[in-house]
Amino acid sequence: MAEQRNRSAFYEYAIEDKFIAGMVLTGTEIKSIRGGRVSFNDSFCYFHKGELYVKSLHIAEYSHGTYANHDPLRERKLLLTKRELRKLENKLKDKGYTIVPLRIFISDKGYAKMEIGLGKGKKLYDKRDSIKQRDADRELKRNFKL
């Protein structure tokens, strides 16, 4: 089971709420995801006509794909319930909130799912606190192994 995480999202944003969304994909895209060839660099989610899309998510072209291979940076539609979409859209109207992709994984049924998070951008001092906490946790683990 391939799982890709967006590590920079937790560093750049304070994630307040998480959702699991389905993705509308083509055949070669799902094969690349299963191979773990996904990059989250600068990817984000946005609303267009009441539907949620992810932009700048790079899914590498499938190596054995033919003329029907996909565009690596195309916008992909995310599938959520109407209630979840309304909740996210209302929260986005508040200043500073954004929707970021957190991870992509393959569900038990074989479908590609994306975990998205409603986050608020961190200030510089918040990022320093995150680094300090991570270093403290690492030091604590190291001391217990001895």
C-alpha positions in Angstrom: 0.0 0.0 0.0 1.5 3.3 -1.1 1.1 6.3 1.1 2.6 9.7 0.5 2.6 12.4 3.2 2.9 16.2 2.8 5.4 16.9 5.6 5.7 20.6 4.9 1.9 21.1 5.5 2.3 20.5 9.2 5.2 22.8 9.4 3.6 25.7 7.4 0.0 25.4 8.8 -1.8 24.7 12.1 -4.2 22.0 11.0 -7.6 22.4 12.8 -9.8 19.9 11.0 -9.2 16.9 8.7 -11.4 15.2 6.0 -11.0 12.2 3.8 -11.9 12.9 0.1 -12.1 10.7 -2.9 -10.3 11.7 -6.1 -11.4 11.7 -9.7 -8.4 10.1 -11.5 -7.5 8.4 -14.8 -6.1 4.9 -15.1 -2.5 6.0 -15.5 -2.7 8.3 -12.5 -3.8 5.6 -10.1 -0.9 3.4 -11.3 1.5 6.2 -10.6 0.0 6.7 -7.1 0.4 3.0 -6.3 4.0 3.3 -7.3 4.4 6.2 -4.9 5.2 8.8 -7.5 3.4 11.9 -6.0 4.8 15.3 -5.1 2.9 17.8 -2.9 5.2 20.8 -3.6 3.0 24.0 -3.5 -0.2 22.0 -3.9 -3.5 23.5 -2.5 -7.3 23.1 -2.7 -9.8 25.6 -4.0 -13.5 25.9 -4.7 -14.9 26.4 -8.2 -18.7 26.5 -8.7 -19.3 24.7 -5.4 -16.9 21.9 -6.1 -13.5 21.3 -4.5 -10.4 20.8 -6.7 -6.7 20.2 -5.9 -4.2 22.2 -7.9 -0.4 21.7 -8.4 -0.4 18.1 -7.2 2.2 16.4 -9.3 1.5 12.8 -10.1 4.3 11.6 -12.4 3.5 10.1 -15.7 3.2 6.3 -15.7 6.3 4.7 -17.2 4.4 2.1 -19.2 1.7 4.6 -20.3 1.0 5.1 -24.0 -0.5 8.1 -25.9 -3.3 8.1 -23.2 -0.9 9.1 -20.4 -2.1 11.9 -18.1 -0.9 15.5 -17.6 1.2 15.4 -14.4 -0.1 18.8 -13.1 -3.7 18.7 -14.1 -6.4 19.8 -11.6 -8.2 17.0 -10.0 -11.7 17.0 -8.5 -12.1 15.9 -4.9 -15.2 14.1 -3.8 -16.8 15.0 -0.4 -20.4 15.1 0.9 -22.4 18.3 0.5 -22.4 18.9 4.2 -18.6 18.7 4.3 -18.2 21.0 1.3 -20.5 23.6 2.8 -18.6 23.5 6.1 -15.2 23.9 4.3 -16.5 26.7 2.1 -17.9 28.6 5.1 -14.6 28.3 7.0 -12.6 29.5 4.0 -14.5 32.8 4.2 -12.7 33.5 7.5 -9.4 35.2 7.1 -6.3 33.1 7.0 -7.8 29.7 6.4 -6.8 27.4 3.6 -7.3 23.8 2.6 -4.1 21.8 2.1 -3.6 18.2 1.0 -2.0 16.2 3.9 -1.6 12.7 2.4 -2.6 10.3 -0.4 -3.3 6.7 0.3 -5.0 3.6 -1.2 -8.1 2.6 0.7 -9.0 -1.0 1.6 -11.3 -1.2 -1.4 -8.4 -0.1 -3.7 -9.5 3.5 -4.2 -7.1 6.5 -4.0 -8.1 8.8 -1.2 -6.7 12.2 -0.1 -6.7 13.5 3.4 -7.1 17.2 3.4 -6.8 19.6 6.3 -8.3 22.9 7.1 -5.4 25.0 8.2 -4.4 28.4 9.3 -1.0 29.7 8.3 1.7 29.7 11.1 3.7 32.8 11.9 7.5 32.6 12.1 7.5 32.2 15.9 5.0 29.3 15.6 7.4 27.5 13.2 10.2 28.0 15.7 8.1 26.4 18.4 7.4 23.5 16.1 11.1 23.0 15.5 11.8 23.3 19.2 9.1 20.7 20.1 10.4 18.3 17.4 14.0 18.5 18.7 12.8 18.0 22.3 10.9 14.9 21.2 13.9 13.5 19.3 16.1 14.1 22.4 13.6 12.3 24.6 13.5 9.3 22.3 17.3 9.2 22.2 17.6 9.2 26.0 15.1 6.4 26.4 16.9 4.2 23.9 20.1 4.4 26.0 
